[in-house]
């Protein structure tokens, strides 16, 4: 009954209908309180009470709860990840207030985030796994080199909705997402689904000795892909591998990660073709040493190494254009490397004052700037779309003189400090800043101030101010190809963010209302170059203010019913055409060994008049998903999961496409079996 009413509500169209939706949803959920809240016992394992008290270190590097943390934070638990039924961790972003994630065009069909009205190809969102950044030096956007993260390896997701540069530096701009992997599980999961989907994951941990322990995460995902008849008959296959090994010995902790993703066919550099290619690989190694840890202070150091590889080729001139007999493909064949050393120090200076501080030394380098192309003049050492230089198909060339300017290295020196002051029992103040010196590019100071007031029972009020920045990456500065031409004169983007937060919480209900104001300065966007050698260049062209309101409500009843809704309303137009209003909701209900979950994601319409005279139009739409989980025994579970359950056909706007259209993913259903040992 509840699901039917929700469906009717979300069918309401128009911007005015958005506010009617919000009112009706709230009324519906409040009515459910009377229907379901009076009987039964508490049978949810985690997703509410423990979540309210979960320790969060992402936003302050001190142990805080959702109420005491000096940032606007969302945490998605392991059980919630299961309930939402998505396969790619980026799709969890759709259930975070202020954020959406859609598939778009870059060097492959990769996830693109819409973050508080900012929808750009630059890496304005810092993405991490276990606190280690995925954003790299050449493209800056985490999803280019890591477009798929399996949810089967995740323990939880921590999200800062707002600036994080005061702690994490560049890219921690509009937000920070930290995917935390499983470290205490012994289980195997296998699954099959539509479009030839097959997946397997394994999680293992073991106490080796009194002072040593280890864990392993492995996931393999393969899919033949859905066919898109209106887009050159292409499919969107997936072939992905993720492997992680962690080892703790006394005061040392070692971690290694490897992932590889293939996104062939479908979309790449604006062209739909079965010959498109995209392969990305990442290798990570880290070693952390805990110098000491006591009740009053702690000191730790960490060495981090990352190696990123991409081989991507997209069709930019079809044979039908009659310029070449065979389609012209081009794309990057690149490698970048990152070395970092950081030290973090914490000290309880007194009963009311504590200090968190640290420094970081980093060196990033583009090691290879080759090309993956179908036409290349070996004598002139350049790409030429001419039949005389056809290579027989897309071919990898490790060196390309036209890309020589990309082979740069950068050194960065950073230091941060933050004071936490318990002014009174009801008021805590956080004050800090981070200094980043990106040698030969720019130096930035990112300040931060937050006040957390909890003097009213069950209520928390926060005032937060922060500044963040993003340094241009090599593709924006030095690219030189048929698609983009770099601009060495680019300067760093920066944003000033003010937030006012109200939270209410008790054992069965919590809500949050956030007003945010982002003052965007010198944001980088692509700019058409009709008379230039490439289609686009980059420029610091966006200066605007974006304000909005985010609200979330969650109910948990002793009958086994859990309800939630997130609503986002932007007061200003987004940077690049995107959703101005959107909402998500979920309903979970448990009956003995069965757990039923239904979720919905609503987005308002997007209409754009393109520079080429064409129009993009997509009306508001609703996407349903959900799962049925059957606990067969203490050790085994069978699940039926679905995303886009009604197989809604829709397109998403992407400014890189001539007509603006990128098709959304259709229905994906799958059955999984989980065994714990």
N, C-alpha and C positions, 0 to 999 in steps of 0.2 A: 504493500500500500504506500509506504513512504517513498519507495523508488518511483512509483507511478506519478505521485504528486511532484516529486523533484523533476521528473522528465517534463511534465507540463509547465512547470515554472521556467525551466531553462529554454523552452521553445519561444518564450517572449523575445521579441526582437526590439531593435532601436536602442539608442543610448539612454533614453529616458527609462526604458524597460530595465536597464541595469539596476537602477536603484529600487525598482519594484521587486526585482529578483531578490536583491539583498534582504528587503523587508520580509518577503514571503518565506524565504529560506529560514530566516531567524524565527519567524512565527511557527513554522513547521517543526523546527527542532525543539523549540520551547514546548510545543504541544506534545512532542514525543516524551518529554520529561514526565508528564502526567501519565502517559500510557505505560511507560516501561520502568520508571524509576522506583517503584515501590517494593519489588520483591526480588528474590533470587540471591545468589552469593557471588562474591568477586572471583571470577575465574580468568581474568586477563593476566598474563604472565608479566608484562612489562609496560606496555605502551603509554601508561598514564602516570600513576603515582611515582614510580621510579624515575620516569622521564623528568618530572618536575624537580627532582632532587639530584639529577645526574650531574657529575662534575664536568665542567667545561673549562678548558685551558686555552682554547683557540683564540678567544677574543682579548685575553689579558695576560696570558702565560702565567696566570695564577689560578688556583682552583676556585671556581665560582659555580653558582647555580644559574638557572634561567632568570631568576629574579635578581640576583646580585651582580651578574655580569655587566660590565660597562659598555655594552653594545647591543644592537638589535640582533638577536640570535635565534635561529631555528635549528632544532635537532630532530633528525628522523631516525628512529630506533630500528633495530633488526626486524622486529615484528611488523612495524609499519612498512618497511621495505617489502617484506613478504606480502602484506595485504595489498599494496599498490600494484603488484603484479608486473611491473616493468622489467625489461631485460637489460637495458642499457642504463647505467647509473645517471647519465645526463638527463634522462626523462624524469627523474625524481625532482628536477628543478621546477617542473610544472606544478608541484604541490607546495612551493615555497612562496609566501606572500611577496609581491613585488617582482617576481621572476617568472620567466617562461623560457622554454627551450624548443627550438624548431630545427628541422633539417634545412641546410642551405648550401649554396655553392661557394667553394673556395678552391683548393687543389684537391677536390673530391667532395662528395656530399657529406659534410661533417655537421655535428651539432653546433648551433649558434644560439647564444643566450640573448634574451631581452631582459636587461637588468635595470629596473627602475627608470624605464623610458629611454635607455641607451641601447641601441641596436646597431652596432658597428662591428667591423671585421677585426679591429684591433683587440688585443688581449686585456680588456677592461675588467675581467673577472679572474682573480687568482685561483687556480685549481691545484689542489695538493692531494697526495695519497700519503697518509700517516705523517703529515706535516712536511712532506718533501714536494717541492713545486714541480708541476708538469709544464708550465709555460716556459718556452725556450727562446733562444736568441734570434732565430731567423724570421719566424712568423709571429711570435708572441702569444698567439692564441693556443691554449692547451689542446683543444679538440682537433687541431690540424695533424699533430703527431700522435695524439691519443684520442681517436674518435669514438672508441668503444671501451667501456669499463664494465665488466660483468657484475651485476648486483649479487650474484651468488657468493662473492668473496667478501662482502661488506658486513661489518658489525654495526656501523652507524654512520650517519652523515652529519657534520657540523657546518653551519653556514653563518657567516657574518653578513647581514644585509646592510651594507654601508661600508665606509672607508676602513682599510686595514693597514695602510702604509706606515703608520706610526710604529707598527710591530714588524711588518713583513716587507716593506719597501715597494718597489715597482710592481705593477699589475694588481696589487691589492687595492683596487681603485673604486669600483662600484660595489664590490663584494669579495668575499673569500669563501671557497668551498673546500672542505677537508673530508675526503673519503677515508674512513678508518676501516682497515681490513680485519678479518677474523684472526684471533690469536689463541683462542681457548676452545676450539671446536675439533671434534673428531667425527667427520661425517662425509658421505658421498651423495651427490645429487646427480641424477640423470634425467633427461627430458627430451621429448619430441614434440613437433608442432607443425603448423601450417607452413607452406612454402619450403618444404624440405628442411625444416629446422631440426637440428640435433645438437644437444649440449651435454656436457659432463663437467662436474666440478668436484674437487676433493679438498677438504680442510683437515689438517692433522697438527696436533701439538703433543709434546712429551716433556715431562720433567726428567732430564737426563741424569743429573746428580743433584745433590743438595744445593749447589750453587750454579747450576746450568740448566737451561731449557731451550727448546727449539719449536718452531712452527713452520708449516708449509701451506701455501694456498696455490691451487692449480685450477684453471678453468679453460675449457675448449668450447667454442661456439661456432657452428657452421649453419649457413642457410643458403638455399638456392635463390631466394629472393622473390618478391612479388613482381609481376609483369605490369608495366604501365603502357597501355595501348595508345594513349593520347600523346605519349612522349617517346616517339621513335621506337616503340616496342621494347624498350630496355627493361632489364631487371635490376634489382638492388641486392645482390648477394653479399654475404658476410662470411669471413673466415678469420677468426680471432683466437689468440692464445695468450693467456696470462699466467705467469709463474712468479712466486715469491717465496723466499726462504729467510727466516729470522733465527738468530742464535744469540742467546744471552749467557755470558760467562762472567761470574763475579760482577765487577763494575763495568764490564764491556757489553755493548749490544751491537751486533752486526746484522745488516739487512741487505738483501739483494733482490732486485725485481727485474723481470723481463716481460715485455709484451710486444706482440706483433698483430697488426690488423690489416686485412686486405678488403678494400671496398672497390672492386672492379666494376666495370660497366656503368650504368646509371648516369650520373652527372659529374662533370669535371670541367672547370674553367668555362662554364656557360654552355657546354655542348653535351647533348645526350647521345651516347654511343656505346654499343656493345664492346668496342675496343678500348674504351677508357680504362686506365689502370691507376690504382692507388695502393701502395704498400708502405706502411710506416712501422718502424721498429724503435724500441727504447730499451736501454740498459742502465740500471741504477745500482750503485754500491754506496753504502754508508757505514761508518764506524763511529759509535758514540761512547764516550768514557765519562762516567760519573765520578768526578774528583772527590766530592763528599756530599753528603745529604744528612741534615739534622733537622730538628724541629725549628731551628732559628734561621738556617741558611742552607743553600745548595749551590754547587758549581758543576757545570757539565760542558763538554766540548764535543763537537761533531765534525767529521770530515765527510763530504758528499761529492760523488762523481756521477755525472749523467752523460750518456752518449745517445744522440738522436739521429735517426736516419729516415729519409723519405725518398721514395721513387714514385712520382706521380706524373701522369700524362693525360691531358684532356684534349678533345677535339675542338679546335677553334675555327677551322675552315672545313665545311663538309664538301664532299665531291660534287654535290648538287650546285654549289656556287660556281662551278666551272672555272675555277682558278687553278686547281690541281686535279689530276685524274683520280688520285687517292686522297682520302681525308688528311688534313694537316693536323698533327698532334704535337703538343709541346707541354713541358712541365718541369718541375725541379727534380734533380737527382742530387740531394744535399746531405751533408752530415754536419752536425754541430756538437760541441762538447762544453760541459760546464764543470768547473771545479770550485768548491766552496768550503770554507772553514769558518765555523761560528762557535762562540762561547756564550752561554747564558748563566747569569748569576742572580740569585734571589736572597734577600736578607730581611728578616723581621727586625727593623731598627728599634722598635718599641712596641708596646701593646697596641698602639693606635696607628703606627706608621710602618710601611714596608716598601721595599725597593725591588724592582725587577729591572735588570739591565743586561746589555750584551753588545757584542760586536760581530761583524761578519766581513770576511775577505772573499771576494769572488772573482773568478776569471772565466769569461765565456768566449768562445771562438767558433767561427764557421770554418770547418776543416776542408769541406768540399763544396764546390758550387758548380756541379755538372748539370747536364740537361738530358731529358727523356723526350726524344723527338722523333718524328718520322721523316723529316727532310733536313739534311745538313750538308753544307759544302765543306768537305774536308780540306780543301786548299785554302779557302778564305777563313775557315774555322768559324762559321756562323750559320745560323738557320736561315734557309731561303725556301719559301713555299713555291717550289718549282719542280716539275716532274723529273728534271735532270738530276735532282739531288735527293730523290726518294730512297730511303734506306731499307725498303721492303716491309716497313711497319715501324711502330714505336720502338726505339732503340735507346739503351742507356749509354751515355757518354760521360765519363767521370770528370772530364774537364771541358770547360767552355770559356774561351777568352772573353766573350761578351759578359759573362758573369764574374769576371775576375775581381771586380770592385766589391763583391759580396764577401770575399774572404778576409774578414776583419776579426779583430779580437778586442775585447773591452775588459778593463779592470774596474772593479767597484769596491769601495771601502765604505762600510756602514757602521753606525753605532746607535743604540737606542737606550732610553731610560724611561721608567714609569714609576711614579709614586702612588701608593694606595693609602689614603688617610681616612681612618675612622673618626670623623669629626664628632659624632655622637652615636648613640645606639641606633638612631634612625637614619643617619645620613653618612654616606661614604662618598669620598671624592677621589677620582682618578685623574692624574695629570702627567702627561708624558710627551715625548717627541722622538723622532728618528731622523738622523742625518745620513744622507746617501750622496756619495761623490762618485758619479759615473765619469771616469777620467776621459777627458777630451770631448765630452758631450755636455754635461750639466751637473750641478749640485743642487740638492733639494733638502729642505727641512719640512718634515710632516708632523705638525703638532696635534695634540689630542687632549680633550677635556671632557669629563663625564661626572655627573652627580647623580647618585642613586638614593632616593628617599623611600623609606619603608615604614613611616610612622603611623600609618593607618592600617589597621588589621586587614590582612588579605589583599592589600593594595600595594603596588609599587609604582613610583613615578620616576622617570629618568629624563635628564637633559643631557644631550650628547652633541659634541662638536668635533669634527675631524677634517683634516686635509690629506689628500692622497695624490699620487702622481703616477704616470707611466712614461717610461723612456721609449723613444722610437726604436724599432727593431731593424735589422739589416734589410729586410725586404722593402720596408718603407723608405729607408735611406738610400739604398744603393742598387735596387733591382734594375734590370735592363733587358727586357724581353718584349714579346709582341703584345702582352697583356698589360703589364705595369712598368712604369719608369719611376725610379726612386727620386727622392728629393732630399739631398744632404743638408738643406737649410732647415729641416724640421726641428722643432723644439719639443720639450716634454709637455704632455697634457697634464692638467691638474684640476682637481675638483674640491670645492669647499662644501661640506655637508653638515646640516643642522637637523637634529632629530628630537622630537618630544614623544615620549613613550609612556603609556599607561597600561598596567597589567593588573588583572584580578585573578586570584587563584585560591582554590580550596581543594578538598580531597576528591571532589567529583567534577569540578568545572574550572576551566581557566580561559581567559580571554586576553587579547592584546590589541591595542589601538596605537598606531604609529603614524605620526605626521613627519614627513621628511622634505627637505629642501636641498636640492643639489645645484650648486652654481658651477656650471661647466665652463672651463677656460682652455682655449687653444686645442680643442679636440681635433684629432686627425681623421679625415675622411678622404675617400677616393674622389678625384676630380677628373672629369672627362678632358681628354686632350685630342680634339678632332683633327688637328694638323700636326700632331706629334708622331713619333715612331711607335708608340704604344697606345692602347685604348685609354689608359688611366695613368694619373700620377697621384701623389698624396700631398695634402696641404693641411696646415692648422687653420681650419675654416669654421669651426663650430664654437660659438660663445653664446650660451643660453642658460636659463634657469628652468629646472624641472621640479615641480612640487607634486606631492601625492599623499594618499592616505591608504594605509594597509591595515586590515583588520583580520583577526583570526579568533575562532571560538571552538572549544572542544568540550564535549560532555562525556563522562564515563559513568555508567550506571551499574549497580550491583546485579542487575538482571543479565549481564553479559552483553549489553548494548553500548557501543561507542559511536559518537557522531562528531563531525567536525566540518568547518567551512572556513575558507580563506577568501577574502575579497580585496582587490586592488583597484583603486581609482586614481588615475593621473589627472592632474588639473591642467597640464600643459601638453602640447604635442611632443611626441617622442623625437629623439634624434635619429632620423631615418624613420620611414613609415612603419609603425608597429601597432601593437594592441594598446589602446588607451585605457580600456577597462577589461578585467578578466577575473575569473573566480574558479575555485576548485572546492569540491566537497567529498566526503567519504562517509560511509556507514559500515560499521562492523558489528556482526551479531554472532554470538556463539551459543550453540546448543549441544551440550555434552561434548562429543569428540569432533564436532563439525564447526568450522568457522567460516561464515559467509562475509565477504567484503565486496562492496560496490563503491566505485569512485567516479567522479565526473569532472571534466575540465571545460570551462566555458570561456570563449574568446570573442570579443566584439569584432565588428567588421573592419576591414582595411580597404580604403579606396585611394588610388594614387594616379595622378596624371603624369606620365613619364615624359622625359625630355624628347624622346623620339616620336612623340605624338600619339603613342599608344596609351591605353588605360588599363590599370590593374584594378580588379574588384573582387573581393571575397566577403560575402556577408557573414554575420555572426554564426558561430557553430558550436556544437557541443560534442565532446568525445567521452564515451563511457568506457570503463574498464572494471576489472574485478577479479576475484578469485574465490574458489571453494577449497578449503583445506580440511582434509580428513586425517585425524591422528589415529593411525591404525594400531599403534602400540607406543610404549614409552620410547622406542627407538626408531620408529618408521612413520612416515607421513606421505600421503598422496595428495597432490594439488592439481586443480584445473585453473589455469590463469588465462586472462585475455586482456588485450589493449585494443582500443578503438573497436569495441565489441560489435557495434552496429555497422561497421565497415563504412564509415562516413568518408565520402570523397571530398577533398578540399585541397586548396593550394595556399602556400605561404609566400608572402612578398619577399623577394630578395633583389636589392638594387643592382646586383651583378648580372642579372638575367635581362635580355632584351625586352621580354614581355613581363618581367617581374615575377614569373611563376616558377615555383618549385613544388611538385606534388607532395602532399603529406602521406605518411605511411598508412596503409590500410589495416584491416583487422589482422591481429596475430594471436592465435590461441595456441596453447601448449599444455602438455601434461608433464608433471615432474614427480619423481619419486625420490624421497630423501631417507637415508638410513644413517643413524648415528651409532658409533661404536666406542 
